Amino acid sequence: MNLRVTPMPDSFTIDFDSSKIDQVYEGRLNVCRCGCAGEYYEPSAKDPEQDKAISKALDTLISYNARGNEILYSDFGDRIYFEIKTDEFNKSDMDDEDYEDWDGGYDEVIEMGLAFYLKK
């Protein structure tokens, strides 16, 4: 018999260097990352609003970490990925008109949060 298994999570400390941020994503977590359910921000000397959004996201990450919440981590080869869930709710709690194009189940949990992509 073949089983598809997921390793038990290990916790370890990692040095997070904010100067290596490539992108920050803010939006739905349990969907694709094409950008239709969130916003991407990139460090930019030309657009202070991008940097402001990244700074706000970093403040959230620092607070989240200080409370001991789980931070998901993955190594993508050329980038490192961190993800935190900042909110979740059930579709059944929303008005239908808020998610007219919703294609998931009615009681599916919607996860919101932040994802950080760092260059190695």
N, C-alpha and C positions, 0 to 999 in steps of 0.2 A: 504494500500500500504506500502511495506517495502522499505526503502531507505538505501543504504549503505552510511554513511557520515563519513567525516574526521573532527576532531575538528580543529577550527581555531588556528593558532599557537600562543602560548604564549611565551613571552620573559622573561627570568629571568637570574640572575647571579649565576654561580656555581663555586665552588672552584675546579680548575683543578690541581691535584697533580701528577706531572710527574713521581714521584717515584712509582706510582701505575700502570704505563703502563705495560700491559700484552703483547700486540701486536700493531703494526702499519701496516696498509695496504696502499700500494700506487699503484694505477692503475685505471681501469674502475670502475665506481661506479654503473651504472645501469645494473649490471649483477650479477650472483651468485658470491660467494666469495670462490670458490674452489681453486683459485690461478692461474687459466689459463690466466687471464687478468690483472694480477698484481703480486706484490711481498709482502710477509709478512716479518716483521722484529720483533725480540724479543730481549729485553735487555739481554746482554750476556757478562760475564766477559772474556769469551774465544774467542769471535769474535768481535774485535773492529769495523769492517765494519758494523755490525748490529747496534751498538751504534751510529756510525757516521750517518747512514741513519735515525735513530730515532731523533737525534739531529737536522738534517736538516729539518725533518718533523715538529718538534716543532718550529723551527724558522719560517717556513711557517705559522703554526697555529697562532703564536704570531702576525705576520705581518697581516694576514688575519683578526684576531680579532680587531687589532688596527684600521683597515679601516672600521669597523662596518659591515662587511659582515655576512651573515647568517651562523650559525653553527648549524647543525642538531644534535639532542640529543635523545638518547633512553636509557631506563633502561632495561637491559636484565636479571634482577634477581641477578646473581652473578657478572655481569660486567656492566659497563657503556660504552656507545658507543657515539662517536662524529664523525661527518663527515663534511668535507668541499670540495666544488667543486672548483678545481683550473683551469679547462679548459673544454670547450665543443666545439664540431664541428659536422657537419652533415656528414654522410657516403658519401653523394653525392660529398663532397669536397675532398675525398680521391681517390687515384688510386685503381682500382679493385684488383690489385695484392697485395696491402698492407693488404687487408682483404679478402683473398680468401675464408676463412671458415666462413665469416660473415653470420649469419642466421637471422638477423633482416631485417626490411624494408629498402629500399634503402635510404630514407630520414630520417631515425631514427637518433636522436641526441645521440651522444656518450659523456658521462660525465666522466671526469677524475678527480681524487682527492685523498684525504687522509682520512683514517678512523683510529680512535684511540680507542682501547679497554682497559679500565682501570678496575683493580680489585677493588672491594668495600672494 
